[in-house]
Amino acid sequence: MAKKQQKVYNEVRESAHKIWLAGLGALAKAEEEGTKVFHNLVEAGEEFEARGKKRFKLVKGKMEEAREAAESQFEKLGDTFDHKVAGAVQRLGVPSRDEIMRLTKRVEELTAKVDKIKPATRARKATRRVTKKS
């Protein structure tokens, strides 16, 4: 029976060794496939990121266009409003800012001329008083 036991022992030992080798093979395959899977995931992530950046730039460009269009429309609306208000003010006879500024400047010029004339007028009046008393 010793031969039979030896044979069973050798078979068990050989089976255990094969199981051990199968485990090592599975580990090697897992490592190899895991590395491949990792690299594939990195490539997929890079592609996804590039697509996302393109989409972001596209959306950003469209938002910029929309903002510019809105600003343009707002400016047109503001110009129209200003024009309508100016027309209404003019119909009411209210002077414009430019008209008021021209009038203010003219009043200042006339005031300066009057101020220059005053001393000469006082001197003439004083001369007349002296002449009348004499």
Buried (B, 14 or more C-beta within 10 A) or exposed (E): EEEEEEEEEEEEEEEEEEEEEEEEEEEEEEEEEEEEEEEEEEEEEEEEEEEEEEEEEEEEEEEEEEEEEEEEEEEEEEEEEEEEEEEEEEEEEEEEEEEEEEEEEEEEEEEEEEEEEEEEEEEEEEEEEEEEEE
